[in-house]
């Protein structure tokens, strides 16, 4: 583990990523993987990050649930969950086959695209009930694949639910149980697949306390903070993290000399 965290500054980045990601998850019901990846890929081996993300995500989700006690919409969430469970093994298999550089670049590009789409206001469009529950299940499969591959189960269902429309509380009642169950399944899949080693468990030991503190704080502020301001800050952080990851990958490949 000391090889993964060679100095105090690297440890600080690990803890800052855990604290920030936990706070975002506590506030929004998702986001551990989106935020933490932007920090952790800079100080940890690429193969260590996905299993660390999924296990920290489960911890953040559990704390968020305790702090908020939301009402889950299980009937509406069912097709997403079925699709997600089917997609997780595919994502875990893709993780085992992917190179560290590909993983780093894929996450970076995803962060950039997700932030730009959110900033653009495209999600103000609404599709209502188009596609029905079969489309919901297909989106769930995509979320499960992303969860098993990089711990990023939340964005696809969230984007789809926003396109469907309705109050934010109703959307959260679907995507938060989806994230919790899919990421728990991804954790088990990664453990069975051999991705969870001593380095991952040691990093988890450092990061979980900060994740828990952040998630509890975010959950407490959920009903008080300005959602529009918080949204802009988080998206700016995601965009910056994604750009840095892509540039870092290009630099490692010699594109910039």
C-alpha positions in Angstrom: 0.0 0.0 0.0 2.9 2.3 0.7 3.8 2.0 -3.0 0.3 3.2 -3.9 0.4 6.1 -1.4 4.1 7.2 -1.4 3.6 10.5 0.4 1.4 12.6 2.5 0.0 14.5 -0.4 -1.2 11.3 -2.1 -2.9 10.2 1.1 -4.5 13.6 1.4 -5.9 13.3 -2.1 -7.3 9.8 -1.3 -9.1 11.2 1.8 -10.3 14.3 0.0 -11.8 12.2 -2.7 -13.5 10.0 -0.2 -14.9 12.9 1.8 -16.1 14.8 -1.3 -17.6 11.7 -2.9 -19.4 10.7 0.3 -20.8 14.2 0.6 -22.1 14.2 -3.0 -23.7 10.8 -2.5 -25.3 11.8 0.8 -26.8 14.9 -0.9 -27.7 13.5 -4.3 -28.1 9.8 -3.7 -25.4 8.9 -6.2 -22.0 10.1 -7.3 -19.3 8.3 -5.3 -17.8 6.8 -8.4 -18.0 9.9 -10.5 -16.3 12.1 -7.9 -13.9 9.7 -6.3 -12.5 8.4 -9.6 -11.3 11.9 -10.5 -9.2 11.9 -7.3 -8.2 8.3 -6.9 -6.9 7.6 -10.4 -4.2 10.2 -9.7 -2.7 8.5 -6.6 -3.7 4.8 -6.9 -3.0 2.1 -9.5 -5.8 2.0 -12.0 -6.8 -1.5 -11.2 -7.3 -0.6 -7.6 -9.8 2.2 -8.2 -13.0 0.3 -9.5 -13.3 -2.1 -6.6 -12.4 0.6 -4.1 -15.1 2.8 -5.7 -17.9 0.2 -5.5 -17.2 -0.7 -1.9 -17.0 3.0 -0.8 -20.2 3.6 -2.7 -22.0 1.0 -0.8 -20.9 2.5 2.5 -22.0 6.0 1.3 -25.3 4.7 0.2 -26.0 3.0 3.5 -25.1 6.1 5.5 -27.3 8.2 3.2 -30.2 5.9 3.7 -29.8 6.1 7.5 -29.7 9.9 7.3 -32.6 10.4 5.0 -34.8 7.3 5.4 -36.3 7.7 1.9 -39.3 5.9 0.6 -38.2 3.6 -2.3 -40.5 3.1 -5.2 -39.8 -0.7 -5.6 -42.4 -1.3 -8.4 -41.0 1.4 -10.6 -37.4 0.4 -9.7 -37.9 -3.3 -10.5 -37.1 -3.3 -14.3 -33.9 -1.2 -13.6 -32.8 -3.6 -10.9 -33.4 -6.7 -13.0 -31.4 -5.1 -15.9 -28.7 -4.0 -13.5 -28.2 -7.4 -12.0 -27.9 -8.8 -15.5 -25.4 -6.1 -16.5 -23.0 -6.4 -13.5 -21.3 -9.6 -14.6 -20.6 -8.1 -18.0 -19.0 -5.1 -16.5 -16.9 -7.2 -14.1 -15.7 -9.3 -17.1 -14.9 -6.1 -19.0 -12.9 -4.8 -16.0 -10.8 -8.0 -15.9 -10.0 -7.6 -19.6 -9.3 -3.9 -19.7 -5.9 -2.2 -19.6 -5.3 0.4 -16.9 -4.8 3.1 -19.5 -8.1 2.2 -21.2 -9.8 2.2 -17.9 -8.4 5.6 -17.0 -9.3 7.1 -20.3 -12.8 5.7 -20.4 -13.6 7.1 -17.0 -12.1 10.4 -17.9 -14.1 10.7 -21.1 -17.3 9.6 -19.4 -16.8 12.3 -16.7 -16.3 15.0 -19.3 -19.3 13.9 -21.4 -21.6 13.6 -18.4 -20.7 17.0 -17.0 -21.1 18.7 -20.4 -24.5 17.1 -21.0 -25.6 18.3 -17.6 -24.3 21.8 -18.2 -25.9 22.0 -21.7 -29.4 21.6 -20.3 -30.2 18.7 -22.7 -31.8 16.9 -19.7 -34.6 19.5 -19.7 -36.1 17.5 -22.5 -38.7 15.0 -21.4 -39.8 11.7 -23.1 -42.5 10.8 -20.6 -43.3 7.0 -20.6 -41.7 6.3 -24.0 -40.3 2.8 -24.3 -42.0 1.5 -21.2 -40.5 -0.9 -18.7 -38.5 -2.7 -21.3 -36.5 0.5 -22.0 -36.1 1.0 -18.2 -34.6 -2.5 -18.0 -32.2 -1.8 -20.9 -31.0 1.3 -19.1 -30.6 -0.8 -16.0 -28.4 -3.2 -18.0 -26.2 -0.3 -19.0 -26.0 1.0 -15.5 -25.1 -2.5 -14.3 -22.3 -2.8 -16.8 -20.9 0.6 -15.8 -21.2 -0.4 -12.2 -19.4 -3.6 -12.6 -16.7 -2.0 -14.8 -16.0 1.2 -12.9 -18.5 1.7 -10.0 -20.4 4.2 -12.1 -23.9 2.7 -11.9 -25.8 5.9 -11.2 -25.5 8.3 -14.2 -27.3 6.3 -16.9 -30.5 5.6 -14.8 -30.4 9.1 -13.4 -30.2 10.7 -16.9 -33.1 8.4 -18.1 -35.3 9.2 -15.1 -34.7 12.9 -15.7 -35.8 12.5 -19.3 -38.9 10.7 -18.1 -39.7 13.7 -15.9 -41.3 14.0 -12.5 -40.2 15.3 -9.2 -36.6 14.8 -8.0 -37.8 12.9 -4.9 -39.6 10.4 -7.1 -36.5 9.9 -9.3 -34.3 9.4 -6.2 -36.8 6.8 -4.9 -35.8 4.7 -8.0 -32.1 5.4 -8.6 -30.9 5.2 -5.0 -32.1 1.6 -4.4 -30.8 0.7 -7.8 -27.4 2.1 -7.0 -27.2 0.4 -3.6 -28.2 -3.1 -4.9 -26.2 -2.9 -8.1 -23.0 -1.7 -6.4 -23.4 -4.4 -3.7 -23.6 -7.0 -6.5 -20.6 -5.4 -8.2 -18.6 -5.6 -5.0 -19.4 -9.3 -4.7 -18.6 -9.9 -8.3 -15.2 -8.1 -8.1 -14.3 -10.0 -4.9 -15.1 -13.3 -6.7 -13.2 -12.2 -9.7 -10.1 -11.5 -7.8 -10.1 -7.7 -8.1 -10.2 -7.1 -4.4 -6.7 -7.6 -3.0 -4.8 -6.3 0.0 -4.1 -3.0 -1.6 -7.8 -2.4 -2.2 -8.7 -3.4 1.4 -6.0 -1.1 2.9 -7.1 1.8 0.8 -10.7 1.1 1.9 -9.6 1.2 5.5 -8.3 4.7 4.9 -11.2 6.0 2.8 -14.3 4.6 4.5 -14.2 6.9 7.6 -14.0 10.0 5.4 -16.7 8.6 3.1 -19.0 8.0 6.0 -18.4 11.5 7.4 -19.0 13.1 4.0 -22.2 11.0 3.3 -23.7 11.9 6.7 -23.0 15.6 6.2 -24.4 15.5 2.7 -27.6 13.8 3.9 -28.1 16.3 6.7 -27.8 19.2 4.2 -30.0 17.6 1.6 -33.1 19.7 2.5 -31.2 22.9 3.3 -28.5 23.6 0.6 -29.2 25.4 -2.6 -29.5 22.7 -5.2 -28.7 24.8 -8.2 -25.4 26.1 -6.7 -24.4 22.7 -5.5 -25.2 21.2 -8.9 -22.9 23.7 -10.6 -20.0 23.1 -8.2 -20.3 19.4 -8.5 -20.4 19.4 -12.3 -17.4 21.8 -12.4 -15.5 19.3 -10.2 -16.5 16.4 -12.4 -15.6 18.2 -15.6 -12.2 19.2 -14.2 -11.5 15.7 -12.9 -12.4 14.1 -16.3 -10.2 16.5 -18.2 -7.3 15.8 -15.9 -7.7 12.1 -16.3 -7.8 12.2 -20.1 -4.7 14.5 -20.2 -2.9 12.2 -17.8 -3.6 9.2 -20.0 -2.5 11.0 -23.1 0.7 12.0 -21.3 1.4 8.5 -20.2 1.1 7.4 -23.8 3.6 9.9 -25.0 1.1 12.1 -26.9 2.5 15.2 -25.2 6.1 14.0 -25.3 
